[in-house]
Amino acid sequence: MLFGKKKSVAGLDIGSSSVKMVELDGKVGSLSLVSLGFENLPDNTIIDGQIMELNTVSDVIRNVCTNHNVSADNVVTGVSGHSVIIKNIVLPPMSQEELEESIDWHAEEHIPYDLADVSLDYQITGHTGDSTQVLIAACKRERIDNIKQAVQLAGKQPVVIDVDSFALQNCYEVNYQPDSSQVVTLLNIGASTMNVNIVKGNTSLFSRDITVGGSQFTDVLQRSLGLSYQQAEAVKRGVNTAVEGLEEKSIEPLMNNVTEIVAMEIQKTFDFYRATTEDNQTVVQKILISGGGSKLQGLAQDLSARLELPVEVLDPFRSIKVDTRRFDPDYLSEIMPEMAVAVGLAMRGVN
C-alpha cells in the first residue's frame, strides 16, 4: 500500500531494541509460517528511530537470517515515530485521476515538512455524495534512506517500506477477521515507541505514535532502585528473584507510575480522535496489545482497570498454520507479542 509495490518477501521489523523477521507462505485465509527470527540489538544502536550504527544493525539482520533459516532476499520493512505523518482528510468528490493530480497540493496543508523532503503515499478510504475520504502517509526521505542502507548492507533488498501501525492492522485483520462494526484499538508497545491505531472493521480511523515504551519501565527501576539494566529488565517482567533482598512493595509504585503515563497517552489518543471527528457514535470496544512492552506482568489488567475497557494480548499467529515440529511452541509463545508488526509486514509478501 505505501512507499512501494508488492512482491513476495519476508517481513522485517527493525525496532529500537531488537530485529524481528517473519516469512509466510500461501494466501490470506490459508497462510503458513515458513520461518521467523528474533535477535536483540545492543543498547543505543537505534535512538529516536534513527539507526546510529548501520553495520551493527546489518550484522544483526544477517544473524537473524542465518540463525533462523530466513531465506528471502527481498524484505518489507516499516517506519514509525515522529518522522511519519498519517492523516485522514476529507476532500470534495473527485476521481482517482483528479486526486492523483492534486494530492501534493492537498498534502501540503497537512504535512509539516517540505514535500521535497518526504516520501508521500495515499489511499482513498471512502466516498459519499459530497466528499472523498483519503488517508495520506508521509515519511522523511532521510529516515527511509537510513533504513534502506542498513537492509542493503545486510545483503537484502527492501521492496516496500510500510508504516508500522498499518502493518499491525494487517496482522489484526488477517488473524481476527473483524466485521465492519467492530471498533478496537491496536496498541504496539515497543522499547521506545508506542503505536496506537483505532480501527473500525478494516478501516483505520486514527493513528498516533507516542514516544513512550517498555524502556521507561526499565529506566525507572534502574534509577530508583540502583539496578543494572539486566536486573531491571528481569524485575520488569516479574522475575523478582533476579535481585536478592528486593521487596515487591518498592517495585509496584514505580511500575504503576509508568503504567499511568501509558494509560494517559492512550486516553489522550481517544480524546484527540473525538476532537477531530464528527462521528459521535463510534466507541472503542476493546484494546489489543502487542510488542515487547505488552509482556510486562499485569499490564493488560492494569490498563483494563484504568481505561475501563477489555484488554487482550494480540495473537499474531491466531489464523496462521504453525508446524510445531519445526517451531518450538514454548519459544513461539515467549516471542509472540513482539512478532505482530513483522507478521503484518510479511503479509505484503503473500497473495
DRENDO-1510 file (C-alpha; in Angstrom, 1 decimal, always signed):
<recs>
REC; n; res; u; v; w
REC; 1; MET; +0.0; +0.0; +0.0 .
REC; 2; LEU; +2.7; +2.5; +1.0 .
REC; 3; PHE; +6.0; +3.5; -0.5 .
REC; 4; GLY; +6.4; +0.7; -2.9 .
REC; 5; LYS; +5.0; -2.2; -4.9 .
REC; 6; LYS; +4.1; -5.6; -3.6 .
REC; 7; LYS; +6.4; -8.6; -4.1 .
REC; 8; SER; +7.0; -11.9; -2.4 .
REC; 9; VAL; +9.1; -11.0; +0.6 .
REC; 10; ALA; +9.8; -11.5; +4.3 .
REC; 11; GLY; +8.6; -9.0; +6.9 .
REC; 12; LEU; +11.5; -7.2; +8.7 .
REC; 13; ASP; +10.7; -5.2; +11.8 .
REC; 14; ILE; +13.7; -3.2; +13.0 .
REC; 15; GLY; +12.8; -2.0; +16.5 .
REC; 16; SER; +14.9; +0.2; +18.8 .
REC; 17; SER; +15.9; -2.9; +20.9 .
REC; 18; SER; +15.5; -5.9; +18.5 .
REC; 19; VAL; +15.2; -7.2; +15.0 .
REC; 20; LYS; +12.3; -9.5; +14.1 .
REC; 21; MET; +11.7; -11.3; +10.8 .
REC; 22; VAL; +8.8; -13.5; +9.5 .
REC; 23; GLU; +8.3; -15.4; +6.3 .
REC; 24; LEU; +4.9; -16.6; +5.3 .
REC; 25; ASP; +3.6; -18.8; +2.5 .
REC; 26; GLY; +0.1; -19.3; +1.0 .
REC; 27; LYS; -2.7; -16.8; +0.6 .
REC; 28; VAL; -4.9; -14.9; +3.0 .
REC; 29; GLY; -7.2; -17.5; +4.7 .
REC; 30; SER; -4.6; -20.2; +4.3 .
REC; 31; LEU; -1.3; -18.9; +5.5 .
REC; 32; SER; +1.5; -20.9; +7.0 .
REC; 33; LEU; +4.7; -19.9; +8.9 .
REC; 34; VAL; +7.8; -20.6; +6.9 .
REC; 35; SER; +10.4; -19.0; +9.2 .
REC; 36; LEU; +10.8; -16.5; +11.9 .
REC; 37; GLY; +13.7; -15.0; +13.8 .
REC; 38; PHE; +14.3; -12.6; +16.7 .
REC; 39; GLU; +17.6; -11.1; +17.9 .
REC; 40; ASN; +18.3; -8.3; +20.4 .
REC; 41; LEU; +20.2; -5.2; +19.4 .
REC; 42; PRO; +23.0; -3.6; +21.5 .
REC; 43; ASP; +21.9; -0.5; +23.6 .
REC; 44; ASN; +21.9; +2.8; +21.7 .
REC; 45; THR; +22.2; +1.2; +18.3 .
REC; 46; ILE; +18.9; +3.0; +17.3 .
REC; 47; ILE; +18.0; +6.3; +19.0 .
REC; 48; ASP; +14.7; +8.1; +18.3 .
REC; 49; GLY; +14.1; +5.8; +15.3 .
REC; 50; GLN; +17.4; +6.8; +13.7 .
REC; 51; ILE; +19.9; +3.9; +13.1 .
REC; 52; MET; +23.2; +5.2; +14.7 .
REC; 53; GLU; +25.2; +2.0; +14.0 .
REC; 54; LEU; +24.5; +0.8; +10.4 .
REC; 55; ASN; +27.0; -2.0; +10.5 .
REC; 56; THR; +25.7; -3.3; +13.8 .
REC; 57; VAL; +22.1; -3.4; +12.6 .
REC; 58; SER; +23.0; -5.1; +9.3 .
REC; 59; ASP; +25.1; -7.7; +11.2 .
REC; 60; VAL; +22.0; -8.5; +13.4 .
REC; 61; ILE; +19.8; -8.8; +10.3 .
REC; 62; ARG; +22.3; -11.2; +8.8 .
REC; 63; ASN; +22.4; -13.2; +12.1 .
REC; 64; VAL; +18.6; -13.4; +12.2 .
REC; 65; CYS; +18.6; -14.8; +8.6 .
REC; 66; THR; +21.4; -17.3; +9.2 .
REC; 67; ASN; +20.4; -18.5; +12.7 .
REC; 68; HIS; +16.7; -18.8; +11.9 .
REC; 69; ASN; +16.8; -20.0; +8.2 .
REC; 70; VAL; +15.2; -16.9; +6.8 .
REC; 71; SER; +16.0; -17.3; +3.1 .
REC; 72; ALA; +14.1; -14.4; +1.4 .
REC; 73; ASP; +16.3; -11.9; -0.4 .
REC; 74; ASN; +13.5; -9.3; -0.6 .
REC; 75; VAL; +12.0; -7.7; +2.6 .
REC; 76; VAL; +9.2; -5.4; +3.5 .
REC; 77; THR; +10.1; -3.2; +6.5 .
REC; 78; GLY; +8.4; -0.4; +8.3 .
REC; 79; VAL; +8.7; +3.1; +9.9 .
REC; 80; SER; +7.1; +4.8; +12.8 .
REC; 81; GLY; +7.7; +7.7; +15.2 .
REC; 82; HIS; +7.9; +11.5; +14.7 .
REC; 83; SER; +9.3; +11.2; +11.1 .
REC; 84; VAL; +6.0; +9.6; +10.0 .
REC; 85; ILE; +2.8; +11.7; +9.4 .
REC; 86; ILE; -0.5; +10.0; +8.9 .
REC; 87; LYS; -3.7; +11.9; +8.3 .
REC; 88; ASN; -7.3; +11.1; +7.4 .
REC; 89; ILE; -8.5; +14.0; +5.3 .
REC; 90; VAL; -11.9; +14.8; +3.7 .
REC; 91; LEU; -11.8; +16.3; +0.1 .
REC; 92; PRO; -14.6; +17.3; -2.3 .
REC; 93; PRO; -15.8; +14.5; -4.6 .
REC; 94; MET; -13.2; +13.6; -7.2 .
REC; 95; SER; -12.0; +10.7; -9.4 .
REC; 96; GLN; -8.7; +8.8; -8.8 .
REC; 97; GLU; -7.2; +10.7; -11.7 .
REC; 98; GLU; -8.1; +14.1; -10.2 .
REC; 99; LEU; -6.8; +13.1; -6.8 .
REC; 100; GLU; -3.5; +11.9; -8.4 .
REC; 101; GLU; -3.0; +15.4; -10.0 .
REC; 102; SER; -3.9; +17.3; -6.9 .
REC; 103; ILE; -2.6; +15.2; -4.0 .
REC; 104; ASP; +0.6; +17.2; -3.4 .
REC; 105; TRP; -1.4; +20.4; -3.1 .
REC; 106; HIS; -3.8; +18.9; -0.6 .
REC; 107; ALA; -1.0; +17.2; +1.3 .
REC; 108; GLU; +0.9; +20.5; +1.8 .
REC; 109; GLU; -1.9; +21.6; +4.1 .
REC; 110; HIS; -1.4; +18.6; +6.4 .
REC; 111; ILE; +2.3; +17.7; +6.2 .
REC; 112; PRO; +4.6; +19.9; +8.4 .
REC; 113; TYR; +7.7; +19.2; +6.2 .
REC; 114; ASP; +8.7; +20.4; +2.7 .
REC; 115; LEU; +7.2; +17.8; +0.3 .
REC; 116; ALA; +10.5; +17.6; -1.5 .
REC; 117; ASP; +11.9; +16.1; +1.7 .
REC; 118; VAL; +9.3; +13.3; +2.2 .
REC; 119; SER; +8.0; +10.2; +0.5 .
REC; 120; LEU; +4.3; +10.5; +0.2 .
REC; 121; ASP; +1.6; +8.0; -0.4 .
REC; 122; TYR; -2.2; +8.0; -0.1 .
REC; 123; GLN; -5.3; +5.8; -0.4 .
REC; 124; ILE; -9.0; +6.6; -0.9 .
REC; 125; THR; -10.8; +5.1; +2.1 .
REC; 126; GLY; -14.4; +6.1; +1.2 .
REC; 127; HIS; -16.8; +8.2; -0.9 .
REC; 128; THR; -20.1; +9.9; +0.0 .
REC; 129; GLY; -22.2; +12.1; -2.3 .
REC; 130; ASP; -20.4; +15.2; -1.3 .
REC; 131; SER; -16.9; +14.0; -0.2 .
REC; 132; THR; -13.9; +11.8; -0.8 .
REC; 133; GLN; -12.1; +10.4; +2.3 .
REC; 134; VAL; -8.4; +10.0; +1.8 .
REC; 135; LEU; -5.7; +8.5; +4.1 .
REC; 136; ILE; -2.3; +10.2; +3.5 .
REC; 137; ALA; +1.0; +9.0; +4.9 .
REC; 138; ALA; +4.4; +10.7; +4.6 .
REC; 139; CYS; +7.9; +9.9; +5.9 .
REC; 140; LYS; +11.1; +11.9; +5.8 .
REC; 141; ARG; +13.3; +10.7; +3.0 .
REC; 142; GLU; +16.4; +10.7; +5.2 .
REC; 143; ARG; +14.7; +8.2; +7.5 .
REC; 144; ILE; +13.8; +5.9; +4.7 .
REC; 145; ASP; +17.3; +6.2; +3.2 .
REC; 146; ASN; +18.8; +5.3; +6.7 .
REC; 147; ILE; +16.7; +2.1; +6.9 .
REC; 148; LYS; +17.4; +1.1; +3.2 .
REC; 149; GLN; +21.1; +1.4; +3.8 .
REC; 150; ALA; +21.0; -0.9; +6.8 .
REC; 151; VAL; +18.9; -3.5; +4.9 .
REC; 152; GLN; +21.1; -3.4; +1.8 .
REC; 153; LEU; +24.3; -3.7; +3.9 .
REC; 154; ALA; +22.8; -7.0; +5.2 .
REC; 155; GLY; +22.5; -8.2; +1.6 .
REC; 156; LYS; +18.7; -7.8; +1.4 .
REC; 157; GLN; +16.6; -5.7; -0.9 .
REC; 158; PRO; +13.8; -3.5; +0.7 .
REC; 159; VAL; +11.0; -3.7; -1.8 .
REC; 160; VAL; +8.4; -1.9; +0.3 .
REC; 161; ILE; +8.6; +0.5; +3.2 .
REC; 162; ASP; +5.3; +0.4; +5.1 .
REC; 163; VAL; +4.1; +2.1; +8.3 .
REC; 164; ASP; +4.3; +0.0; +11.5 .
REC; 165; SER; +0.8; +0.9; +12.7 .
REC; 166; PHE; -0.7; -0.2; +9.3 .
REC; 167; ALA; +1.4; -3.5; +9.4 .
REC; 168; LEU; -0.1; -4.1; +12.9 .
REC; 169; GLN; -3.6; -3.5; +11.4 .
REC; 170; ASN; -2.8; -6.0; +8.6 .
REC; 171; CYS; -1.8; -8.6; +11.2 .
REC; 172; TYR; -5.0; -7.9; +13.2 .
REC; 173; GLU; -7.3; -8.1; +10.1 .
REC; 174; VAL; -5.9; -11.4; +8.8 .
REC; 175; ASN; -6.0; -13.1; +12.2 .
REC; 176; TYR; -9.2; -11.7; +13.7 .
REC; 177; GLN; -11.4; -11.1; +10.5 .
REC; 178; PRO; -13.3; -8.2; +12.2 .
REC; 179; ASP; -16.8; -7.3; +11.0 .
REC; 180; SER; -17.5; -3.8; +9.8 .
REC; 181; SER; -19.0; -2.7; +13.2 .
REC; 182; GLN; -16.1; -3.8; +15.4 .
REC; 183; VAL; -14.0; -1.0; +16.9 .
REC; 184; VAL; -10.7; -1.9; +18.5 .
REC; 185; THR; -7.6; +0.0; +19.5 .
REC; 186; LEU; -4.4; -1.7; +18.4 .
REC; 187; LEU; -1.5; -0.9; +20.8 .
REC; 188; ASN; +2.0; -1.9; +19.9 .
REC; 189; ILE; +4.3; -1.2; +22.9 .
REC; 190; GLY; +7.9; -1.2; +21.7 .
REC; 191; ALA; +11.0; -0.3; +23.7 .
REC; 192; SER; +10.9; +3.4; +22.9 .
REC; 193; THR; +7.7; +4.0; +20.8 .
REC; 194; MET; +4.1; +3.1; +21.2 .
REC; 195; ASN; +2.0; +2.7; +18.0 .
REC; 196; VAL; -1.7; +3.4; +18.6 .
REC; 197; ASN; -4.3; +2.6; +15.8 .
REC; 198; ILE; -8.0; +3.0; +16.3 .
REC; 199; VAL; -9.6; +0.6; +13.8 .
REC; 200; LYS; -13.3; +0.1; +12.8 .
REC; 201; GLY; -13.7; -3.1; +10.8 .
REC; 202; ASN; -10.9; -2.8; +8.2 .
REC; 203; THR; -10.6; +1.0; +8.3 .
REC; 204; SER; -8.1; +3.0; +10.3 .
REC; 205; LEU; -9.9; +5.9; +12.0 .
REC; 206; PHE; -7.0; +7.5; +13.8 .
REC; 207; SER; -3.4; +6.5; +14.4 .
REC; 208; ARG; -0.7; +8.1; +16.5 .
REC; 209; ASP; +2.9; +7.2; +17.5 .
REC; 210; ILE; +3.9; +8.1; +21.1 .
REC; 211; THR; +7.5; +8.2; +22.5 .
REC; 212; VAL; +6.7; +6.1; +25.4 .
REC; 213; GLY; +7.7; +2.4; +25.7 .
REC; 214; GLY; +9.0; -0.5; +27.7 .
REC; 215; SER; +12.4; +1.1; +28.2 .
REC; 216; GLN; +10.7; +3.7; +30.5 .
REC; 217; PHE; +9.8; +0.9; +33.0 .
REC; 218; THR; +13.4; -0.3; +32.9 .
REC; 219; ASP; +14.9; +3.2; +33.3 .
REC; 220; VAL; +12.8; +4.0; +36.4 .
REC; 221; LEU; +13.7; +0.7; +38.0 .
REC; 222; GLN; +17.4; +1.3; +37.3 .
REC; 223; ARG; +17.4; +4.9; +38.6 .
REC; 224; SER; +15.2; +4.4; +41.6 .
REC; 225; LEU; +16.5; +1.0; +42.9 .
REC; 226; GLY; +20.1; +1.2; +41.7 .
REC; 227; LEU; +19.7; -1.9; +39.5 .
REC; 228; SER; +21.8; -2.9; +36.4 .
REC; 229; TYR; +20.0; -3.0; +33.0 .
REC; 230; GLN; +19.7; -6.8; +33.1 .
REC; 231; GLN; +18.3; -6.8; +36.6 .
REC; 232; ALA; +15.8; -4.1; +35.8 .
REC; 233; GLU; +14.7; -6.0; +32.7 .
REC; 234; ALA; +14.2; -9.2; +34.7 .
REC; 235; VAL; +12.3; -7.4; +37.5 .
REC; 236; LYS; +10.1; -5.6; +34.9 .
REC; 237; ARG; +9.0; -8.9; +33.6 .
REC; 238; GLY; +8.1; -10.2; +37.1 .
REC; 239; VAL; +11.3; -12.2; +37.9 .
REC; 240; ASN; +11.7; -10.6; +41.4 .
REC; 241; THR; +14.2; -13.3; +42.4 .
REC; 242; ALA; +16.7; -11.7; +40.0 .
REC; 243; VAL; +17.7; -9.3; +42.7 .
REC; 244; GLU; +18.4; -10.6; +46.2 .
REC; 245; GLY; +16.5; -8.8; +49.0 .
REC; 246; LEU; +14.4; -6.7; +46.7 .
REC; 247; GLU; +10.9; -6.1; +48.2 .
REC; 248; GLU; +7.9; -6.1; +45.9 .
REC; 249; LYS; +6.4; -3.1; +47.7 .
REC; 250; SER; +9.3; -1.0; +46.4 .
REC; 251; ILE; +8.7; -2.1; +42.8 .
REC; 252; GLU; +4.9; -1.7; +42.5 .
REC; 253; PRO; +4.6; +2.1; +42.8 .
REC; 254; LEU; +7.4; +2.7; +40.3 .
REC; 255; MET; +5.7; +0.4; +37.7 .
REC; 256; ASN; +2.4; +2.0; +38.5 .
REC; 257; ASN; +3.7; +5.5; +37.7 .
REC; 258; VAL; +4.8; +4.4; +34.2 .
REC; 259; THR; +1.6; +2.4; +33.6 .
REC; 260; GLU; -0.3; +5.6; +34.5 .
REC; 261; ILE; +1.6; +7.5; +31.8 .
REC; 262; VAL; +0.9; +4.8; +29.2 .
REC; 263; ALA; -2.9; +4.8; +30.1 .
REC; 264; MET; -2.9; +8.7; +30.0 .
REC; 265; GLU; -1.4; +8.6; +26.5 .
REC; 266; ILE; -4.0; +6.1; +25.3 .
REC; 267; GLN; -6.8; +8.2; +26.8 .
REC; 268; LYS; -5.3; +11.3; +25.1 .
REC; 269; THR; -5.4; +9.5; +21.8 .
REC; 270; PHE; -9.1; +8.7; +22.3 .
REC; 271; ASP; -9.6; +12.4; +23.1 .
REC; 272; PHE; -7.7; +13.5; +20.0 .
REC; 273; TYR; -9.8; +11.3; +17.8 .
REC; 274; ARG; -13.0; +12.6; +19.3 .
REC; 275; ALA; -11.9; +16.2; +18.8 .
REC; 276; THR; -11.1; +15.6; +15.1 .
REC; 277; THR; -14.2; +13.7; +14.0 .
REC; 278; GLU; -17.9; +14.4; +13.7 .
REC; 279; ASP; -18.7; +10.8; +14.4 .
REC; 280; ASN; -20.0; +10.6; +17.9 .
REC; 281; GLN; -21.3; +7.1; +17.6 .
REC; 282; THR; -18.0; +5.2; +17.4 .
REC; 283; VAL; -17.0; +3.7; +20.7 .
REC; 284; VAL; -13.8; +1.6; +21.2 .
REC; 285; GLN; -14.9; -1.9; +22.4 .
REC; 286; LYS; -11.6; -3.3; +23.4 .
REC; 287; ILE; -7.8; -2.9; +23.2 .
REC; 288; LEU; -5.4; -5.5; +21.7 .
REC; 289; ILE; -1.8; -5.1; +22.9 .
REC; 290; SER; +1.4; -6.3; +21.4 .
REC; 291; GLY; +5.1; -5.6; +21.4 .
REC; 292; GLY; +7.8; -6.4; +24.0 .
REC; 293; GLY; +6.2; -3.9; +26.4 .
REC; 294; SER; +3.0; -5.9; +26.4 .
REC; 295; LYS; +4.8; -8.7; +28.3 .
REC; 296; LEU; +5.0; -6.7; +31.5 .
REC; 297; GLN; +3.4; -8.6; +34.3 .
REC; 298; GLY; -0.1; -7.4; +35.0 .
REC; 299; LEU; +0.0; -4.6; +32.4 .
REC; 300; ALA; -3.1; -5.8; +30.5 .
REC; 301; GLN; -5.1; -6.0; +33.8 .
REC; 302; ASP; -3.8; -2.5; +34.9 .
REC; 303; LEU; -4.7; -0.8; +31.6 .
REC; 304; SER; -8.1; -2.5; +31.6 .
REC; 305; ALA; -8.9; -1.2; +35.1 .
REC; 306; ARG; -7.6; +2.4; +34.3 .
REC; 307; LEU; -9.3; +2.7; +30.9 .
REC; 308; GLU; -12.4; +0.6; +31.8 .
REC; 309; LEU; -12.1; -1.5; +28.6 .
REC; 310; PRO; -11.3; -5.2; +28.0 .
REC; 311; VAL; -7.5; -5.5; +27.2 .
REC; 312; GLU; -6.1; -8.7; +25.5 .
REC; 313; VAL; -2.7; -9.7; +24.1 .
REC; 314; LEU; -2.9; -9.8; +20.2 .
REC; 315; ASP; -2.1; -13.3; +18.8 .
REC; 316; PRO; -0.2; -12.7; +15.5 .
REC; 317; PHE; -0.4; -16.4; +14.6 .
REC; 318; ARG; -4.1; -17.0; +15.6 .
REC; 319; SER; -5.1; -17.8; +12.0 .
REC; 320; ILE; -1.7; -18.9; +10.6 .
REC; 321; LYS; -0.7; -22.6; +10.4 .
REC; 322; VAL; +2.3; -23.3; +12.5 .
REC; 323; ASP; +4.2; -26.6; +12.3 .
REC; 324; THR; +5.0; -27.4; +15.9 .
REC; 325; ARG; +7.6; -30.0; +14.8 .
REC; 326; ARG; +9.6; -27.1; +13.2 .
REC; 327; PHE; +8.8; -24.3; +15.7 .
REC; 328; ASP; +9.1; -24.8; +19.4 .
REC; 329; PRO; +5.7; -23.8; +20.9 .
REC; 330; ASP; +7.3; -22.5; +24.1 .
REC; 331; TYR; +9.7; -20.3; +22.1 .
REC; 332; LEU; +6.9; -19.1; +19.9 .
REC; 333; SER; +4.7; -18.3; +23.0 .
REC; 334; GLU; +7.6; -16.3; +24.5 .
REC; 335; ILE; +8.3; -14.1; +21.5 .
REC; 336; MET; +4.7; -14.0; +20.2 .
REC; 337; PRO; +3.9; -10.4; +21.4 .
REC; 338; GLU; +7.0; -9.0; +19.7 .
REC; 339; MET; +6.2; -10.5; +16.3 .
REC; 340; ALA; +2.9; -8.7; +15.4 .
REC; 341; VAL; +4.4; -5.9; +13.3 .
REC; 342; ALA; +6.7; -8.4; +11.5 .
REC; 343; VAL; +3.8; -10.7; +10.7 .
REC; 344; GLY; +1.9; -7.7; +9.3 .
REC; 345; LEU; +4.8; -6.7; +7.2 .
REC; 346; ALA; +5.2; -10.3; +5.9 .
REC; 347; MET; +1.5; -10.2; +4.8 .
REC; 348; ARG; +2.7; -7.9; +2.0 .
REC; 349; GLY; +4.7; -10.8; +0.5 .
REC; 350; VAL; +1.7; -13.1; +0.1 .
REC; 351; ASN; -1.2; -13.2; -2.3 .
</recs>
